Amino acid sequence: MGSCGSDMCGPAADDLLAYQTLKVVRIKDHRLGVLYYGLILAIAVFIFGYEMLYCNNHFDKRDVSGTARLNLRHPTMNFCSPRQPDCLSNFTSLRDVPYCKTYRGSSSEVMPNKQGDCIIADKYMLLPDGVTGSQMLIPTMITTTEETQVCKPGPSNNWTCDKLYEKSNVQEVFVGDIEKYSILLSHSYHRDSFSGNNNRVMGYYLECDTSGMSKKELQLQKTIFGATDCMGTLRKLPIECLTDECNFKPPFKASSNSSSGGVFTAWPAPGAPDAEFSVSPRTRRHGAAPVAAEHVTLNVPGGGGVVGTMAAYTSRGIDMGFANDGVFAVPEGDVFSLGKLLQLSGISSLDTATSLDGNPLRRGGTVINVDVEYSNLIPFASTFGQGEVTYEYSITQKPLHQVQDDILLWQQPGNTSRVTERKNGVLVVVNVKGSFGFFSLMNLMLMLAEAASMLAVATILTDKIAIYLMERAPLYYGSKYEEPKIVGDEEEA
């Protein structure tokens, strides 16, 4: 037993300080084999397939910062620039705008009490101070108020006033055809060695597709999966370039039966003169039909609504069907029609959609949040060194009680009269965010350590099932753990 004496090195001490050594036991049970190797396969798929190849979690992901700029344009013929002398506007007649009092269509399209006087205006009338920063208020209703000063502090009123001005005339007007106004979005990105802007990389936008789904199906999906921003299919669609001059690679090849030709006018670069560029054929989205007739009327929301004779383009086989989506790219950025932004945010009409107080959004206004998310990681490709910078738009509505801006429109010095203006409308707010991935040896080691830990857990779990839950558990236990009996100073196997 040893030379240290029976008191110090007795059976109790041997049991307390027993040494355990590993023993390999080969259990011929296919059920345990299926369980163990199934766990091994699941771990490999999760760590290497999902976390590393798909999620790229072995990259160090760092936040992206950027700056956005917005510009507004009223509808023009053939997307021409309003700064060109021969550029014509393309406003819809106020007789065809349902929310105007001059409307002559079906009265079922809008309630008479929701109609009002309408005006047509360009961006200088709507935004006389221009736009700086990443947000822009697009007016849908303008209230002009004439006021007269009725009080001046003096001895007669104890040098105070209960009321400074009194309203003498109030006029409310809607901005006609506002849904066809187009918005140019340009933004930059930066993180460490990555920097640039959106006219150099491919962009996408997210659209919720609920076509073909009944109200019962939508309610069932909401009950099962819970309420989400999109109860249908969330589609990621490319923003295709309207011209040959975009500085990114298009996602699709042109149709084989199309040929280039025709001329459109681009958004001018800041400080540069207006330029003309050729229209190239593009792949259609949503199954839009190609233009085939010799003389057609093509309504394109997003910058001007091309309404008129397109013979110069259709005769050369130009397929303009993709532009009907109301979103496309030009060399200076991405163009969305206001109607398209409203649609992507879930607003079908500014007249039928209301605030929480029941006020139509055309009168009260709302907020459209445009999130621009940049990334340079591609599932299953970035691990092997492939990847490129891309971005995607996620557009949501952020309802407020009222969205408005009050300004002093006119007041002559020394005069007791003044004119104030209140603009209610759609506030477009752009946020640039995202993350870029950089290969990290530390993250890779953490992924491998996680895999090793999960393999150990799989082994322990299989062992415990074998020795405690199987019908031959006592045999498996005796085969795995051997406790020799001690008789005197001799070991008995």
ZIRABEL-V64033 format. One record per backbone hydrogen bond with DSSP energy under -0.5 kcal/mol. CO is the residue of the C=O (numbers start at 1). NH is the residue of the N-H. If there is no record, write none. Layout:
# ZIRABEL-V64033
<<CO NH> <CO NH>>
This chain:
# ZIRABEL-V64033
<<5 9> <10 14> <11 15> <12 16> <13 17> <15 18> <23 25> <25 27> <26 28> <27 29> <29 32> <29 33> <30 34> <31 35> <32 36> <33 37> <34 38> <35 39> <36 40> <37 41> <38 42> <39 43> <40 44> <41 45> <42 46> <43 47> <44 48> <44 49> <45 49> <45 50> <46 51> <47 52> <48 53> <49 54> <50 55> <51 57> <53 380> <56 59> <58 440> <59 61> <60 62> <60 438> <62 436> <65 190> <67 188> <69 186> <71 184> <73 182> <75 90> <76 79> <77 80> <78 265> <81 84> <84 87> <88 77> <93 96> <94 97> <95 104> <96 98> <97 100> <99 116> <100 103> <106 109> <107 110> <111 114> <112 115> <116 101> <117 174> <119 176> <122 125> <122 126> <123 127> <127 130> <133 70> <134 430> <136 138> <136 428> <137 139> <138 426> <140 175> <141 424> <142 144> <142 173> <143 422> <144 171> <145 420> <146 168> <146 169> <147 418> <148 166> <154 157> <154 159> <155 158> <157 160> <164 150> <164 151> <166 148> <169 146> <171 144> <173 142> <174 119> <174 176> <175 178> <177 180> <178 181> <179 339> <180 302> <180 303> <181 338> <182 73> <183 185> <183 336> <184 71> <184 186> <185 334> <186 69> <187 198> <189 196> <190 65> <191 194> <193 195> <194 191> <196 189> <197 200> <199 247> <202 391> <203 239> <204 393> <205 237> <207 209> <207 235> <208 210> <209 233> <210 213> <212 214> <214 218> <215 219> <216 220> <217 221> <218 222> <219 223> <220 224> <221 225> <222 226> <232 234> <233 209> <233 235> <235 207> <235 237> <237 205> <238 240> <240 329> <255 258> <261 279> <262 279> <264 277> <269 272> <275 266> <277 264> <278 244> <279 261> <285 288> <290 292> <296 298> <297 299> <298 300> <299 301> <300 304> <300 305> <303 76> <305 307> <306 308> <310 313> <310 314> <311 315> <313 316> <313 318> <314 317> <318 320> <319 282> <320 323> <321 324> <322 325> <323 326> <326 337> <328 335> <329 242> <330 333> <333 330> <334 185> <335 328> <336 183> <337 341> <338 342> <339 343> <340 344> <341 345> <342 347> <343 346> <345 397> <346 348> <349 353> <350 362> <353 361> <355 358> <359 355> <360 363> <360 364> <361 365> <364 403> <366 427> <367 369> <367 398> <368 370> <368 429> <369 371> <369 396> <370 372> <370 431> <371 373> <371 394> <372 374> <372 433> <373 392> <374 435> <375 390> <378 381> <378 382> <381 384> <381 386> <382 385> <389 202> <390 375> <391 204> <392 373> <393 206> <394 371> <396 369> <397 399> <398 367> <402 404> <403 425> <405 423> <407 409> <407 421> <410 419> <412 415> <416 149> <418 147> <419 409> <419 410> <420 145> <421 407> <422 143> <422 424> <423 405> <424 140> <424 141> <425 366> <425 427> <426 138> <426 428> <427 368> <427 429> <428 136> <429 370> <431 372> <431 433> <433 374> <434 64> <435 376> <436 62> <438 60> <440 444> <441 445> <442 446> <443 447> <444 448> <445 449> <446 450> <447 451> <448 452> <449 453> <450 454> <451 455> <452 456> <453 457> <454 458> <455 459> <456 460> <457 461> <458 462> <459 463> <460 464> <461 465> <462 466> <463 467> <464 468> <465 469> <465 470> <470 473> <472 476> <473 477> <474 478> <475 479> <476 480> <477 481> <480 482> <482 484> <485 487> <485 492> <486 488> <487 490> <490 487> <491 493> <492 485>>
